[in-house]
Amino acid sequence: MSVKVFERILDLFEAEGINTIFGIPDPNFVHMFHLAEERGWNVVAPHHEESAGFMAEAVSRMTGKAAVCIGTLGPGVANLAGAMMCAKVENSPVIFLGGQRGRVTEQRVRRGRIQFVKQVELFEPSVKYSASIEYADQTDEIIREGLRKALSGTPGPVYIEYPQHIIQEELDVPAALPPSAYRLTNQMAGPDRVAQAVEAIKAAKQPILLIGHGVHTSRAGESVRALAELMACPVIQTSGGTSFIEGLEDRTFPYGFSKSAVEAVVQSDLCLAIGTELGEPTHYGRGRHWAENESNRTWLLIEQDPEAIGVNRTIDIPLVGDLRAVVPQLVEALKDSPRTATPELEAWIREDARQLAELAETAPAGMSPVHPARIVVEATKEFPADGIMVRDGGATTVFGWTYSQAKPHDVMWNQNFGHLGTGLPYAVGAGIADGGKRPIMLVTGDSSFQFHIAELETAARFNLPLVCVVAVDYAWGLEVGVYKRTFGQGSRETGVHWSQETRLDKVAEGFGCYGEYVDTDADIGPAIKRAYASGKPGVIHVAVDPKANSEEMPNYGEFRTWYAEGSQ
């Protein structure tokens, strides 16, 4: 069949189940955007290309597939850089497409070329693969190689560009191939390793599952739930894997922030790690809470990238393959011989519930401005059971780890890279991936919220059921705390405060959203309900106590152990 290059690119993406594109089109992309809309794609033009990249990453997390984001030549592509680096560190398979001027522009011996820079080599360190479609008949091989690289081994972003003159060229090509015809899909672990793993699980007296970010981004919750039930053991969340798998809410404990999690880790004699790199926030699986019983613990790791095995710690039984294929292998092998529940499991469940209730009870109340612990408690008590939770901010997120009362099945935040400002674009991208069916709550700090505040208009344009609960202390609260710890109380805090005249609820109204100002904790819950009921995206501006926000971050000592700088 005869197609143009831009049409073929859409065909190749559709073969992968991709149906959403983010970006601000220019002459390189208007034909692609026009055709994508005709085909029923979600075509989303936000207000900044970096936002577009974050939105695409959110779609990938919500679907378990690659996602697509474009940047116009020169400045547009430059704006993608932060999102590319974020996707690389967060292991998100985002395909970044860049426009470029005709190659004759590059070859000319000239100065003063408008909107031109050599782009491919600039982005090579930030992506798994970078290439340019120089000839129309390279389209299939380069797009497929990009998808292959993005989705194989440890997932990650790729960058592909094409010069302006290529986009309209004609191709005579067959129908696009399904993924399994050109790349490895659904890789299983070897039966010998699976048999070893099953015997180790059966022999264990105190096994645990360590669940990371990859379980949720691969949408593998159902099979992991079946495995957890057969193992009858506690589930420990990494800091990146904070979504709760449906049916496992009560026995799921956050690593380091739950007394039950710490006890389960210390007493465990087997750890099956799934969807995690065993990085700094889990002390590489060998420091801090893991150290006490290290010699008695067997380690199993499901890992798609064989080069990751044994890097951060020794693995006794590696299971190399796609966790979406390997976990069902274990479920099948264990289904006729489920374990008896770990004896302490019920006590850990009760202790975790008690701890959560105590935090809700003891979070300082009745203050105006509101204590930051209380804003988390009150907001998350109003979180809809079927909602999508998005987190952003420095101090606000630290308070959130400890005080959150919700157990959402989808949580989105930028854990590995720690990139502030991702929250609102993530929320928009997640809502678009979901089709606007489920309510979304963003709990964020004021400074991070303002990075991409223009995307409130995008949320309003798509009529997303989003409520943004913004903790406002008119400062970079976490950094204020750093000043105080570094130089002492009363020291000069340079560059971390901003105007107290700013009203984010009024900004929201200007974008066509619902806005409300709150300065007492009793008003937070009712304000959230009114925002959802308004039928518009909402912003609840909650004035929080700046002193408490900078000085009383809970479990801050635990958080700092992630930065052991070589001591782990």
PyMOL commands that set and color helices and strands:
alter all, ss='L'
color gray80, all
select helices_A, chain A and resi 5-15+30-38+49-63+75-78+81-89+103-107+120-126+136-151+179-181+191-203+213-217+221-231+259-267+280-285+288-296+306-308+323-334+345-362+372-381+395-403+423-434+446-449+455-461+477-487+504-510+521-533+546-551+556-560
alter helices_A, ss='H'
color red, helices_A
select strands_A, chain A and resi 2-4+20-22+42-44+67-71+94-100+129-132+158-163+170-172+207-211+235-237+252-254+270-274+298-303+317-320+388-391+410-412+440-445+466-472+514-518+538-543
alter strands_A, ss='S'
color yellow, strands_A
deselect
rebuild
show_as cartoon
